[in-house]
Amino acid sequence: MKYINILLILFLLFTTANMQAQSASEIVNNLMEVNKDKLVLTVDDSGILECPADDVINALDNYRNSNSKNERFLVQTIAYKILLNNDSHLVRKEIVDILVDDFIFDEALIRQQASKKLLNFNKNDFNNSHKEKVKFYLENEPIHGLIPVLGVMNLEESKPYLNDIISKGDKSLKAKDWFTSKAWLAHVALARMGEKENIRYCIDRFNTETNEVNKITRVLKDMAYIRNKKTMDILVQVANSEKRLPAMKQGRLGASYADYAVEQILQSVKNPVIKPVGSGYTKDQIDSVRNWSSKRSNLKINR
């Protein structure tokens, strides 16, 4: 009797696994169909996250080379949701595959989204195949959104390309939104790769920025991106500040400097004391990060 029960359990487990594999394919196909002609795309997390990551990635393969903007966007979105809930090194590489391939899609929005998502990886997530593809893009069709990705990849071969951008475009750093210029992005990417001169330059630009909104809401993110001890010190210093940005509405307090800095610290380390939530941290959460980050040994930078 026990033997029969064991066989029954094994059969049920096998059947459930097969159903899940089919379920992943069905869910992905349904999402593609439902969103085929929509302007605003929607993805329900529940079904996707209940399926094995490998099954979902396999189901996405049918749409990775699609000519449809909606389908390519959904592939990125679904793949990224998997990333947020799965820390497998192999899964991360699969998702990098998808995003790197999207750099050759002719729709600018898809390329922009791919570059933004790739900033959430680290240099160990990129293999030689990814690097060869990116080098090909640089030689044949340089893409503006690719510049920060080069720093994340730590692509040594891109340094001449980045330095050339700086030599031609430093004048653009005098513009109102200098922190969106190619020259600035190149400085930041080289700083991420550990170039000391660029690290010093970026820190000086941060320290001398007089517009506090730009400084805290935008340039502080670049300090976090650099992933360096000196820029991490800046994040910790800002996290301990009691200053606030100008209020958006009369009678309300402006956002705190600490709120922005705490988010960037949590996103930049391997072992965050609490899970990053984006914004709106409570005083207790901010104090927790302040106390935790006061010990330098706790800040294991995720490069």
PEWO-V49633 format. One line per field, one symbol per residue. ss: DSSP state (H for helix, E for strand, - for the rest). phi: phi as a letter, one per 30 degrees, with the letter a starting at -180 (. if undefined). psi: psi as a letter, one per 40 degrees, with the letter a starting at -180 (. if undefined). A space follows every 50 residues. Layout:
ss = ???
phi = ???
psi = ???
This chain:
ss = -HHHHHHHHHHHHHHHHHHHHHHHHHHHHHHHHH----------HHHHHH --HHHHHHHHHHH-----HHHHHHHHHHHHHHHH----HHHHHHHHHHHH HHHH---HHHHHHHHHHH----HHH--HHHHHHHHHHHHH---HHHHHHH HHH--HHHHHHHHHHHHHHHHHHH---HHH-HHHHHHHHHHH---HHHHH HHHHHHHH---HHHHHHHHHHHHHHH--HHHHHHHHHHH----E------ -----EHHHHHHHHHHHHE-------------HHHHHHHHHHH--HHH-- E--
phi = .dddddddddddddddddddddddddddedddddcecddcdbbddedddd ceedddddddedcdcdddddddddedddddddedbacddddedddeeddd dddcddceeddddddddddccbdddccddddddddddddcaeceddedde dddhdeddddddddddddbddddddecedcddddededdddedjdddddd dddddddcdcdddddddbddddddedhbeddddddddddcdcdbdeddbd icddddeeeddeeddddccdbedbddbjaidddddddddeddddcedddd dcc
psi = ddddddddddddddddddddddddddddddddddedeidhihhhddddee ihdddddddddeedfiehdddddddddddddddeehehdddddddddddd deeeiehddddddddddeeeaideehadddddddddddddghhdeddddd dddfgdeeddddddddddeddeeeidfdeeidddddddddddeehddddd dddddddehdhdddddddddddddddfidddddddddddeieiiiihdih eiiiiiddddddddddeeidfhdihiedifiiddddddddddedhdedgh hg.
